[in-house]
Every structure is written in C-alpha cells, then in structure tokens.
Amino acid sequence: MVKYIWKTGIVVVGALLGYAYYYYVGCRTGACPITSNPWISTGYGAFFALVLVLGSRRKKENRVEESQ
C-alpha cells in the first residue's frame, strides 16, 4: 500500500513540475502547443513522472532475475 502512495506522490510532483514549467517558462503567444496550455504541460509532467515510476519497477524485476 505504501509503494502506491509513493508512486502517486511522484506522479503528483511531476504534474506540479509540469505546471511550474508552464507558469515560469511557458509560451505566452500560443505558438507552442505544449507550453502554452497549462492542462497539456501538467499532463506531460504527470506522464513523464509515470514513465519514470513504471520504468524503475521493471529494472528491479530484471535485477532479481539476473541474480537467481
């Protein structure tokens, strides 16, 4: 149960970082499709955090298989 809370927390932090990127760096003219919309940049941040969380799980499983 605790590992799911950590994973969810990491995805939330990724979403916050995506929004922070929009807020501080984002494109104000609307020419940039990712950084001109807060919803899209927040979604990208959450998505990349999710990829990191899921990717780290697979690496641990591979290490266990190699050590056997």
mmCIF file of the N, C-alpha and C atoms, coordinates in Angstrom:
data_MODEL
# 
_entry.id   MODEL 
# 
loop_
_atom_site.group_PDB 
_atom_site.id 
_atom_site.type_symbol 
_atom_site.label_atom_id 
_atom_site.label_alt_id 
_atom_site.label_comp_id 
_atom_site.label_asym_id 
_atom_site.label_entity_id 
_atom_site.label_seq_id 
_atom_site.pdbx_PDB_ins_code 
_atom_site.Cartn_x 
_atom_site.Cartn_y 
_atom_site.Cartn_z 
_atom_site.occupancy 
_atom_site.B_iso_or_equiv 
_atom_site.pdbx_formal_charge 
_atom_site.auth_seq_id 
_atom_site.auth_comp_id 
_atom_site.auth_asym_id 
_atom_site.auth_atom_id 
_atom_site.pdbx_PDB_model_num 
ATOM 1   N N  . MET A 1 1  ? 0.820  -1.198  0.000   1.00 0.00 ? 1  MET A N  1 
ATOM 2   C CA . MET A 1 1  ? 0.000  0.000   0.000   1.00 0.00 ? 1  MET A CA 1 
ATOM 3   C C  . MET A 1 1  ? 0.858  1.254   0.000   1.00 0.00 ? 1  MET A C  1 
ATOM 4   N N  . VAL A 1 2  ? 1.953  1.218   0.760   1.00 0.00 ? 2  VAL A N  1 
ATOM 5   C CA . VAL A 1 2  ? 2.814  2.396   0.859   1.00 0.00 ? 2  VAL A CA 1 
ATOM 6   C C  . VAL A 1 2  ? 3.480  2.701   -0.479  1.00 0.00 ? 2  VAL A C  1 
ATOM 7   N N  . LYS A 1 3  ? 3.843  1.650   -1.240  1.00 0.00 ? 3  LYS A N  1 
ATOM 8   C CA . LYS A 1 3  ? 4.515  1.910   -2.514  1.00 0.00 ? 3  LYS A CA 1 
ATOM 9   C C  . LYS A 1 3  ? 3.569  2.599   -3.505  1.00 0.00 ? 3  LYS A C  1 
ATOM 10  N N  . TYR A 1 4  ? 2.273  2.328   -3.419  1.00 0.00 ? 4  TYR A N  1 
ATOM 11  C CA . TYR A 1 4  ? 1.330  3.008   -4.297  1.00 0.00 ? 4  TYR A CA 1 
ATOM 12  C C  . TYR A 1 4  ? 1.177  4.469   -3.922  1.00 0.00 ? 4  TYR A C  1 
ATOM 13  N N  . ILE A 1 5  ? 1.264  4.768   -2.631  1.00 0.00 ? 5  ILE A N  1 
ATOM 14  C CA . ILE A 1 5  ? 1.197  6.159   -2.188  1.00 0.00 ? 5  ILE A CA 1 
ATOM 15  C C  . ILE A 1 5  ? 2.428  6.909   -2.693  1.00 0.00 ? 5  ILE A C  1 
ATOM 16  N N  . TRP A 1 6  ? 3.614  6.276   -2.621  1.00 0.00 ? 6  TRP A N  1 
ATOM 17  C CA . TRP A 1 6  ? 4.830  6.904   -3.127  1.00 0.00 ? 6  TRP A CA 1 
ATOM 18  C C  . TRP A 1 6  ? 4.735  7.150   -4.630  1.00 0.00 ? 6  TRP A C  1 
ATOM 19  N N  . LYS A 1 7  ? 4.259  6.157   -5.360  1.00 0.00 ? 7  LYS A N  1 
ATOM 20  C CA . LYS A 1 7  ? 4.152  6.300   -6.811  1.00 0.00 ? 7  LYS A CA 1 
ATOM 21  C C  . LYS A 1 7  ? 3.162  7.395   -7.185  1.00 0.00 ? 7  LYS A C  1 
ATOM 22  N N  . THR A 1 8  ? 2.039  7.454   -6.487  1.00 0.00 ? 8  THR A N  1 
ATOM 23  C CA . THR A 1 8  ? 1.064  8.505   -6.744  1.00 0.00 ? 8  THR A CA 1 
ATOM 24  C C  . THR A 1 8  ? 1.650  9.865   -6.403  1.00 0.00 ? 8  THR A C  1 
ATOM 25  N N  . GLY A 1 9  ? 2.393  9.941   -5.315  1.00 0.00 ? 9  GLY A N  1 
ATOM 26  C CA . GLY A 1 9  ? 3.036  11.190  -4.936  1.00 0.00 ? 9  GLY A CA 1 
ATOM 27  C C  . GLY A 1 9  ? 4.034  11.664  -5.975  1.00 0.00 ? 9  GLY A C  1 
ATOM 28  N N  . ILE A 1 10 ? 4.781  10.739  -6.545  1.00 0.00 ? 10 ILE A N  1 
ATOM 29  C CA . ILE A 1 10 ? 5.752  11.099  -7.576  1.00 0.00 ? 10 ILE A CA 1 
ATOM 30  C C  . ILE A 1 10 ? 5.043  11.626  -8.819  1.00 0.00 ? 10 ILE A C  1 
ATOM 31  N N  . VAL A 1 11 ? 3.923  11.014  -9.188  1.00 0.00 ? 11 VAL A N  1 
ATOM 32  C CA . VAL A 1 11 ? 3.166  11.485  -10.343 1.00 0.00 ? 11 VAL A CA 1 
ATOM 33  C C  . VAL A 1 11 ? 2.584  12.873  -10.067 1.00 0.00 ? 11 VAL A C  1 
ATOM 34  N N  . VAL A 1 12 ? 2.123  13.110  -8.854  1.00 0.00 ? 12 VAL A N  1 
ATOM 35  C CA . VAL A 1 12 ? 1.594  14.431  -8.494  1.00 0.00 ? 12 VAL A CA 1 
ATOM 36  C C  . VAL A 1 12 ? 2.709  15.475  -8.554  1.00 0.00 ? 12 VAL A C  1 
ATOM 37  N N  . VAL A 1 13 ? 3.888  15.131  -8.058  1.00 0.00 ? 13 VAL A N  1 
ATOM 38  C CA . VAL A 1 13 ? 5.022  16.059  -8.131  1.00 0.00 ? 13 VAL A CA 1 
ATOM 39  C C  . VAL A 1 13 ? 5.385  16.339  -9.589  1.00 0.00 ? 13 VAL A C  1 
ATOM 40  N N  . GLY A 1 14 ? 5.328  15.322  -10.437 1.00 0.00 ? 14 GLY A N  1 
ATOM 41  C CA . GLY A 1 14 ? 5.577  15.525  -11.863 1.00 0.00 ? 14 GLY A CA 1 
ATOM 42  C C  . GLY A 1 14 ? 4.569  16.465  -12.490 1.00 0.00 ? 14 GLY A C  1 
ATOM 43  N N  . ALA A 1 15 ? 3.303  16.323  -12.092 1.00 0.00 ? 15 ALA A N  1 
ATOM 44  C CA . ALA A 1 15 ? 2.274  17.223  -12.594 1.00 0.00 ? 15 ALA A CA 1 
ATOM 45  C C  . ALA A 1 15 ? 2.533  18.654  -12.126 1.00 0.00 ? 15 ALA A C  1 
ATOM 46  N N  . LEU A 1 16 ? 2.924  18.808  -10.875 1.00 0.00 ? 16 LEU A N  1 
ATOM 47  C CA . LEU A 1 16 ? 3.238  20.143  -10.361 1.00 0.00 ? 16 LEU A CA 1 
ATOM 48  C C  . LEU A 1 16 ? 4.436  20.757  -11.089 1.00 0.00 ? 16 LEU A C  1 
ATOM 49  N N  . LEU A 1 17 ? 5.436  19.940  -11.380 1.00 0.00 ? 17 LEU A N  1 
ATOM 50  C CA . LEU A 1 17 ? 6.580  20.443  -12.130 1.00 0.00 ? 17 LEU A CA 1 
ATOM 51  C C  . LEU A 1 17 ? 6.196  20.819  -13.558 1.00 0.00 ? 17 LEU A C  1 
ATOM 52  N N  . GLY A 1 18 ? 5.285  20.057  -14.155 1.00 0.00 ? 18 GLY A N  1 
ATOM 53  C CA . GLY A 1 18 ? 4.792  20.412  -15.487 1.00 0.00 ? 18 GLY A CA 1 
ATOM 54  C C  . GLY A 1 18 ? 4.067  21.740  -15.474 1.00 0.00 ? 18 GLY A C  1 
ATOM 55  N N  . TYR A 1 19 ? 3.254  21.968  -14.450 1.00 0.00 ? 19 TYR A N  1 
ATOM 56  C CA . TYR A 1 19 ? 2.560  23.255  -14.335 1.00 0.00 ? 19 TYR A CA 1 
ATOM 57  C C  . TYR A 1 19 ? 3.557  24.382  -14.058 1.00 0.00 ? 19 TYR A C  1 
ATOM 58  N N  . ALA A 1 20 ? 4.551  24.107  -13.221 1.00 0.00 ? 20 ALA A N  1 
ATOM 59  C CA . ALA A 1 20 ? 5.560  25.130  -12.934 1.00 0.00 ? 20 ALA A CA 1 
ATOM 60  C C  . ALA A 1 20 ? 6.321  25.500  -14.209 1.00 0.00 ? 20 ALA A C  1 
ATOM 61  N N  . TYR A 1 21 ? 6.579  24.523  -15.051 1.00 0.00 ? 21 TYR A N  1 
ATOM 62  C CA . TYR A 1 21 ? 7.243  24.815  -16.325 1.00 0.00 ? 21 TYR A CA 1 
ATOM 63  C C  . TYR A 1 21 ? 6.366  25.730  -17.172 1.00 0.00 ? 21 TYR A C  1 
ATOM 64  N N  . TYR A 1 22 ? 5.067  25.453  -17.224 1.00 0.00 ? 22 TYR A N  1 
ATOM 65  C CA . TYR A 1 22 ? 4.149  26.329  -17.960 1.00 0.00 ? 22 TYR A CA 1 
ATOM 66  C C  . TYR A 1 22 ? 4.164  27.736  -17.376 1.00 0.00 ? 22 TYR A C  1 
ATOM 67  N N  . TYR A 1 23 ? 4.122  27.831  -16.061 1.00 0.00 ? 23 TYR A N  1 
ATOM 68  C CA . TYR A 1 23 ? 3.991  29.119  -15.395 1.00 0.00 ? 23 TYR A CA 1 
ATOM 69  C C  . TYR A 1 23 ? 5.247  29.981  -15.551 1.00 0.00 ? 23 TYR A C  1 
ATOM 70  N N  . TYR A 1 24 ? 6.413  29.367  -15.392 1.00 0.00 ? 24 TYR A N  1 
ATOM 71  C CA . TYR A 1 24 ? 7.649  30.145  -15.413 1.00 0.00 ? 24 TYR A CA 1 
ATOM 72  C C  . TYR A 1 24 ? 8.312  30.237  -16.786 1.00 0.00 ? 24 TYR A C  1 
ATOM 73  N N  . VAL A 1 25 ? 8.156  29.226  -17.620 1.00 0.00 ? 25 VAL A N  1 
ATOM 74  C CA . VAL A 1 25 ? 8.865  29.190  -18.889 1.00 0.00 ? 25 VAL A CA 1 
ATOM 75  C C  . VAL A 1 25 ? 7.910  29.273  -20.074 1.00 0.00 ? 25 VAL A C  1 
ATOM 76  N N  . GLY A 1 26 ? 6.682  28.875  -19.882 1.00 0.00 ? 26 GLY A N  1 
ATOM 77  C CA . GLY A 1 26 ? 5.717  28.676  -20.958 1.00 0.00 ? 26 GLY A CA 1 
ATOM 78  C C  . GLY A 1 26 ? 5.634  29.762  -22.011 1.00 0.00 ? 26 GLY A C  1 
ATOM 79  N N  . CYS A 1 27 ? 5.115  29.403  -23.136 1.00 0.00 ? 27 CYS A N  1 
ATOM 80  C CA . CYS A 1 27 ? 4.972  30.271  -24.295 1.00 0.00 ? 27 CYS A CA 1 
ATOM 81  C C  . CYS A 1 27 ? 3.673  31.071  -24.164 1.00 0.00 ? 27 CYS A C  1 
ATOM 82  N N  . ARG A 1 28 ? 3.775  32.368  -24.122 1.00 0.00 ? 28 ARG A N  1 
ATOM 83  C CA . ARG A 1 28 ? 2.597  33.229  -23.949 1.00 0.00 ? 28 ARG A CA 1 
ATOM 84  C C  . ARG A 1 28 ? 1.880  33.547  -25.264 1.00 0.00 ? 28 ARG A C  1 
ATOM 85  N N  . THR A 1 29 ? 2.545  33.345  -26.392 1.00 0.00 ? 29 THR A N  1 
ATOM 86  C CA . THR A 1 29 ? 1.939  33.702  -27.670 1.00 0.00 ? 29 THR A CA 1 
ATOM 87  C C  . THR A 1 29 ? 0.973  32.646  -28.174 1.00 0.00 ? 29 THR A C  1 
ATOM 88  N N  . GLY A 1 30 ? 1.065  31.445  -27.661 1.00 0.00 ? 30 GLY A N  1 
ATOM 89  C CA . GLY A 1 30 ? 0.196  30.362  -28.117 1.00 0.00 ? 30 GLY A CA 1 
ATOM 90  C C  . GLY A 1 30 ? 0.789  29.576  -29.267 1.00 0.00 ? 30 GLY A C  1 
ATOM 91  N N  . ALA A 1 31 ? 2.003  29.914  -29.673 1.00 0.00 ? 31 ALA A N  1 
ATOM 92  C CA . ALA A 1 31 ? 2.642  29.226  -30.792 1.00 0.00 ? 31 ALA A CA 1 
ATOM 93  C C  . ALA A 1 31 ? 3.185  27.853  -30.386 1.00 0.00 ? 31 ALA A C  1 
ATOM 94  N N  . CYS A 1 32 ? 3.444  27.663  -29.113 1.00 0.00 ? 32 CYS A N  1 
ATOM 95  C CA . CYS A 1 32 ? 3.988  26.397  -28.621 1.00 0.00 ? 32 CYS A CA 1 
ATOM 96  C C  . CYS A 1 32 ? 2.824  25.541  -28.105 1.00 0.00 ? 32 CYS A C  1 
ATOM 97  N N  . PRO A 1 33 ? 2.538  24.424  -28.741 1.00 0.00 ? 33 PRO A N  1 
ATOM 98  C CA . PRO A 1 33 ? 1.357  23.647  -28.345 1.00 0.00 ? 33 PRO A CA 1 
ATOM 99  C C  . PRO A 1 33 ? 1.435  23.032  -26.947 1.00 0.00 ? 33 PRO A C  1 
ATOM 100 N N  . ILE A 1 34 ? 2.630  22.716  -26.458 1.00 0.00 ? 34 ILE A N  1 
ATOM 101 C CA . ILE A 1 34 ? 2.752  22.072  -25.150 1.00 0.00 ? 34 ILE A CA 1 
ATOM 102 C C  . ILE A 1 34 ? 2.789  23.101  -24.032 1.00 0.00 ? 34 ILE A C  1 
ATOM 103 N N  . THR A 1 35 ? 3.620  24.114  -24.174 1.00 0.00 ? 35 THR A N  1 
ATOM 104 C CA . THR A 1 35 ? 3.840  25.043  -23.067 1.00 0.00 ? 35 THR A CA 1 
ATOM 105 C C  . THR A 1 35 ? 2.873  26.212  -23.033 1.00 0.00 ? 35 THR A C  1 
ATOM 106 N N  . SER A 1 36 ? 2.006  26.361  -24.015 1.00 0.00 ? 36 SER A N  1 
ATOM 107 C CA . SER A 1 36 ? 1.065  27.481  -23.984 1.00 0.00 ? 36 SER A CA 1 
ATOM 108 C C  . SER A 1 36 ? -0.229 27.126  -23.261 1.00 0.00 ? 36 SER A C  1 
ATOM 109 N N  . ASN A 1 37 ? -0.438 25.856  -22.935 1.00 0.00 ? 37 ASN A N  1 
ATOM 110 C CA . ASN A 1 37 ? -1.662 25.403  -22.273 1.00 0.00 ? 37 ASN A CA 1 
ATOM 111 C C  . ASN A 1 37 ? -1.289 24.733  -20.950 1.00 0.00 ? 37 ASN A C  1 
ATOM 112 N N  . PRO A 1 38 ? -1.830 25.226  -19.832 1.00 0.00 ? 38 PRO A N  1 
ATOM 113 C CA . PRO A 1 38 ? -1.452 24.624  -18.541 1.00 0.00 ? 38 PRO A CA 1 
ATOM 114 C C  . PRO A 1 38 ? -1.906 23.176  -18.393 1.00 0.00 ? 38 PRO A C  1 
ATOM 115 N N  . TRP A 1 39 ? -3.021 22.815  -18.982 1.00 0.00 ? 39 TRP A N  1 
ATOM 116 C CA . TRP A 1 39 ? -3.509 21.437  -18.876 1.00 0.00 ? 39 TRP A CA 1 
ATOM 117 C C  . TRP A 1 39 ? -2.575 20.466  -19.581 1.00 0.00 ? 39 TRP A C  1 
ATOM 118 N N  . ILE A 1 40 ? -2.106 20.861  -20.742 1.00 0.00 ? 40 ILE A N  1 
ATOM 119 C CA . ILE A 1 40 ? -1.234 19.966  -21.514 1.00 0.00 ? 40 ILE A CA 1 
ATOM 120 C C  . ILE A 1 40 ? 0.131  19.827  -20.840 1.00 0.00 ? 40 ILE A C  1 
ATOM 121 N N  . SER A 1 41 ? 0.698  20.936  -20.382 1.00 0.00 ? 41 SER A N  1 
ATOM 122 C CA . SER A 1 41 ? 2.014  20.843  -19.738 1.00 0.00 ? 41 SER A CA 1 
ATOM 123 C C  . SER A 1 41 ? 1.930  20.081  -18.417 1.00 0.00 ? 41 SER A C  1 
ATOM 124 N N  . THR A 1 42 ? 0.831  20.221  -17.685 1.00 0.00 ? 42 THR A N  1 
ATOM 125 C CA . THR A 1 42 ? 0.638  19.453  -16.457 1.00 0.00 ? 42 THR A CA 1 
ATOM 126 C C  . THR A 1 42 ? 0.508  17.968  -16.774 1.00 0.00 ? 42 THR A C  1 
ATOM 127 N N  . GLY A 1 43 ? -0.219 17.652  -17.817 1.00 0.00 ? 43 GLY A N  1 
ATOM 128 C CA . GLY A 1 43 ? -0.366 16.257  -18.243 1.00 0.00 ? 43 GLY A CA 1 
ATOM 129 C C  . GLY A 1 43 ? 0.948  15.645  -18.674 1.00 0.00 ? 43 GLY A C  1 
ATOM 130 N N  . TYR A 1 44 ? 1.760  16.408  -19.399 1.00 0.00 ? 44 TYR A N  1 
ATOM 131 C CA . TYR A 1 44 ? 3.074  15.906  -19.795 1.00 0.00 ? 44 TYR A CA 1 
ATOM 132 C C  . TYR A 1 44 ? 3.952  15.651  -18.584 1.00 0.00 ? 44 TYR A C  1 
ATOM 133 N N  . GLY A 1 45 ? 3.925  16.547  -17.610 1.00 0.00 ? 45 GLY A N  1 
ATOM 134 C CA . GLY A 1 45 ? 4.715  16.342  -16.398 1.00 0.00 ? 45 GLY A CA 1 
ATOM 135 C C  . GLY A 1 45 ? 4.300  15.083  -15.661 1.00 0.00 ? 45 GLY A C  1 
ATOM 136 N N  . ALA A 1 46 ? 2.985  14.873  -15.536 1.00 0.00 ? 46 ALA A N  1 
ATOM 137 C CA . ALA A 1 46 ? 2.481  13.674  -14.871 1.00 0.00 ? 46 ALA A CA 1 
ATOM 138 C C  . ALA A 1 46 ? 2.838  12.418  -15.671 1.00 0.00 ? 46 ALA A C  1 
ATOM 139 N N  . PHE A 1 47 ? 2.748  12.506  -16.980 1.00 0.00 ? 47 PHE A N  1 
ATOM 140 C CA . PHE A 1 47 ? 3.065  11.363  -17.830 1.00 0.00 ? 47 PHE A CA 1 
ATOM 141 C C  . PHE A 1 47 ? 4.529  10.957  -17.704 1.00 0.00 ? 47 PHE A C  1 
ATOM 142 N N  . PHE A 1 48 ? 5.435  11.937  -17.748 1.00 0.00 ? 48 PHE A N  1 
ATOM 143 C CA . PHE A 1 48 ? 6.854  11.619  -17.640 1.00 0.00 ? 48 PHE A CA 1 
ATOM 144 C C  . PHE A 1 48 ? 7.193  11.064  -16.268 1.00 0.00 ? 48 PHE A C  1 
ATOM 145 N N  . ALA A 1 49 ? 6.544  11.567  -15.222 1.00 0.00 ? 49 ALA A N  1 
ATOM 146 C CA . ALA A 1 49 ? 6.767  11.005  -13.888 1.00 0.00 ? 49 ALA A CA 1 
ATOM 147 C C  . ALA A 1 49 ? 6.253  9.566   -13.834 1.00 0.00 ? 49 ALA A C  1 
ATOM 148 N N  . LEU A 1 50 ? 5.130  9.305   -14.466 1.00 0.00 ? 50 LEU A N  1 
ATOM 149 C CA . LEU A 1 50 ? 4.590  7.949   -14.501 1.00 0.00 ? 50 LEU A CA 1 
ATOM 150 C C  . LEU A 1 50 ? 5.528  7.007   -15.237 1.00 0.00 ? 50 LEU A C  1 
ATOM 151 N N  . VAL A 1 51 ? 6.104  7.472   -16.321 1.00 0.00 ? 51 VAL A N  1 
ATOM 152 C CA . VAL A 1 51 ? 7.066  6.656   -17.064 1.00 0.00 ? 51 VAL A CA 1 
ATOM 153 C C  . VAL A 1 51 ? 8.276  6.335   -16.186 1.00 0.00 ? 51 VAL A C  1 
ATOM 154 N N  . LEU A 1 52 ? 8.746  7.318   -15.431 1.00 0.00 ? 52 LEU A N  1 
ATOM 155 C CA . LEU A 1 52 ? 9.868  7.065   -14.526 1.00 0.00 ? 52 LEU A CA 1 
ATOM 156 C C  . LEU A 1 52 ? 9.502  6.055   -13.442 1.00 0.00 ? 52 LEU A C  1 
ATOM 157 N N  . VAL A 1 53 ? 8.305  6.173   -12.902 1.00 0.00 ? 53 VAL A N  1 
ATOM 158 C CA . VAL A 1 53 ? 7.869  5.257   -11.837 1.00 0.00 ? 53 VAL A CA 1 
ATOM 159 C C  . VAL A 1 53 ? 7.734  3.843   -12.374 1.00 0.00 ? 53 VAL A C  1 
ATOM 160 N N  . LEU A 1 54 ? 7.109  3.699   -13.519 1.00 0.00 ? 54 LEU A N  1 
ATOM 161 C CA . LEU A 1 54 ? 6.921  2.358   -14.080 1.00 0.00 ? 54 LEU A CA 1 
ATOM 162 C C  . LEU A 1 54 ? 8.231  1.775   -14.588 1.00 0.00 ? 54 LEU A C  1 
ATOM 163 N N  . GLY A 1 55 ? 9.104  2.612   -15.105 1.00 0.00 ? 55 GLY A N  1 
ATOM 164 C CA . GLY A 1 55 ? 10.394 2.138   -15.591 1.00 0.00 ? 55 GLY A CA 1 
ATOM 165 C C  . GLY A 1 55 ? 11.277 1.643   -14.469 1.00 0.00 ? 55 GLY A C  1 
ATOM 166 N N  . SER A 1 56 ? 11.219 2.276   -13.317 1.00 0.00 ? 56 SER A N  1 
ATOM 167 C CA . SER A 1 56 ? 12.061 1.853   -12.200 1.00 0.00 ? 56 SER A CA 1 
ATOM 168 C C  . SER A 1 56 ? 11.620 0.499   -11.665 1.00 0.00 ? 56 SER A C  1 
ATOM 169 N N  . ARG A 1 57 ? 10.359 0.182   -11.761 1.00 0.00 ? 57 ARG A N  1 
ATOM 170 C CA . ARG A 1 57 ? 9.854  -1.112  -11.300 1.00 0.00 ? 57 ARG A CA 1 
ATOM 171 C C  . ARG A 1 57 ? 10.418 -2.240  -12.153 1.00 0.00 ? 57 ARG A C  1 
ATOM 172 N N  . ARG A 1 58 ? 10.451 -2.057  -13.437 1.00 0.00 ? 58 ARG A N  1 
ATOM 173 C CA . ARG A 1 58 ? 10.942 -3.098  -14.327 1.00 0.00 ? 58 ARG A CA 1 
ATOM 174 C C  . ARG A 1 58 ? 12.436 -3.355  -14.127 1.00 0.00 ? 58 ARG A C  1 
ATOM 175 N N  . LYS A 1 59 ? 13.194 -2.347  -13.843 1.00 0.00 ? 59 LYS A N  1 
ATOM 176 C CA . LYS A 1 59 ? 14.620 -2.533  -13.627 1.00 0.00 ? 59 LYS A CA 1 
ATOM 177 C C  . LYS A 1 59 ? 14.867 -3.389  -12.394 1.00 0.00 ? 59 LYS A C  1 
ATOM 178 N N  . LYS A 1 60 ? 14.067 -3.196  -11.346 1.00 0.00 ? 60 LYS A N  1 
ATOM 179 C CA . LYS A 1 60 ? 14.229 -4.000  -10.137 1.00 0.00 ? 60 LYS A CA 1 
ATOM 180 C C  . LYS A 1 60 ? 13.901 -5.458  -10.417 1.00 0.00 ? 60 LYS A C  1 
ATOM 181 N N  . GLU A 1 61 ? 12.861 -5.716  -11.208 1.00 0.00 ? 61 GLU A N  1 
ATOM 182 C CA . GLU A 1 61 ? 12.498 -7.086  -11.536 1.00 0.00 ? 61 GLU A CA 1 
ATOM 183 C C  . GLU A 1 61 ? 13.606 -7.753  -12.340 1.00 0.00 ? 61 GLU A C  1 
ATOM 184 N N  . ASN A 1 62 ? 14.227 -7.021  -13.256 1.00 0.00 ? 62 ASN A N  1 
ATOM 185 C CA . ASN A 1 62 ? 15.312 -7.585  -14.056 1.00 0.00 ? 62 ASN A CA 1 
ATOM 186 C C  . ASN A 1 62 ? 16.504 -7.920  -13.188 1.00 0.00 ? 62 ASN A C  1 
ATOM 187 N N  . ARG A 1 63 ? 16.817 -7.103  -12.199 1.00 0.00 ? 63 ARG A N  1 
ATOM 188 C CA . ARG A 1 63 ? 17.940 -7.373  -11.312 1.00 0.00 ? 63 ARG A CA 1 
ATOM 189 C C  . ARG A 1 63 ? 17.695 -8.642  -10.492 1.00 0.00 ? 63 ARG A C  1 
ATOM 190 N N  . VAL A 1 64 ? 16.469 -8.858  -10.070 1.00 0.00 ? 64 VAL A N  1 
ATOM 191 C CA . VAL A 1 64 ? 16.143 -10.046 -9.291  1.00 0.00 ? 64 VAL A CA 1 
ATOM 192 C C  . VAL A 1 64 ? 16.309 -11.286 -10.163 1.00 0.00 ? 64 VAL A C  1 
ATOM 193 N N  . GLU A 1 65 ? 15.874 -11.239 -11.421 1.00 0.00 ? 65 GLU A N  1 
ATOM 194 C CA . GLU A 1 65 ? 16.002 -12.374 -12.313 1.00 0.00 ? 65 GLU A CA 1 
ATOM 195 C C  . GLU A 1 65 ? 17.457 -12.684 -12.605 1.00 0.00 ? 65 GLU A C  1 
ATOM 196 N N  . GLU A 1 66 ? 18.304 -11.630 -12.752 1.00 0.00 ? 66 GLU A N  1 
ATOM 197 C CA . GLU A 1 66 ? 19.702 -11.852 -13.063 1.00 0.00 ? 66 GLU A CA 1 
ATOM 198 C C  . GLU A 1 66 ? 20.459 -12.474 -11.900 1.00 0.00 ? 66 GLU A C  1 
ATOM 199 N N  . SER A 1 67 ? 20.056 -12.168 -10.673 1.00 0.00 ? 67 SER A N  1 
ATOM 200 C CA . SER A 1 67 ? 20.783 -12.673 -9.512  1.00 0.00 ? 67 SER A CA 1 
ATOM 201 C C  . SER A 1 67 ? 20.430 -14.115 -9.182  1.00 0.00 ? 67 SER A C  1 
ATOM 202 N N  . GLN A 1 68 ? 19.401 -14.658 -9.753  1.00 0.00 ? 68 GLN A N  1 
ATOM 203 C CA . GLN A 1 68 ? 18.998 -16.036 -9.444  1.00 0.00 ? 68 GLN A CA 1 
ATOM 204 C C  . GLN A 1 68 ? 19.759 -17.047 -10.235 1.00 0.00 ? 68 GLN A C  1 
# 
